[in-house]
Amino acid sequence: MLDENHYPDEKSLKEIAEWDILKHGVQGLLDLVEENTNWPDRQIFITGKKVIHFEYHTGGWSGNEDVINALRQNLLFWSVCWEKSTRGGHYYFKIKSIKVENNIELS
């Protein structure tokens, strides 16, 4: 959740960092990232169906930098989905189907 100054709270950052994509899938994590991003309509772009392309742009906002740092701490998500980062706070991810605990495929 964003606080009154539009910064993500520590609880939410911890939840992003510890989100288990094998148990809970990726969509919940992306929703959590969006809920904790200042100006999500200008910073987050998601396209695709079978393969999801997820772009995150920090816009130089330190709160958004906190979100991407929490996402970077999520080693499973980052190692499986990260494609590239470019100067200026631009991050690109490619999310393929992931089998979660009950053999249900989630993107």
Buried (B, 14 or more C-beta within 10 A) or exposed (E): EBEEEEBBEEEBBEBBBEBBBEEBBBBBBBEBBBBBBBEBEEBBEBEEEEEBEBBBBBBEBEBBEBBBEBBBBBEEBEEBBBEEBEEEBEBBBBBEEBEBEEEEEBB
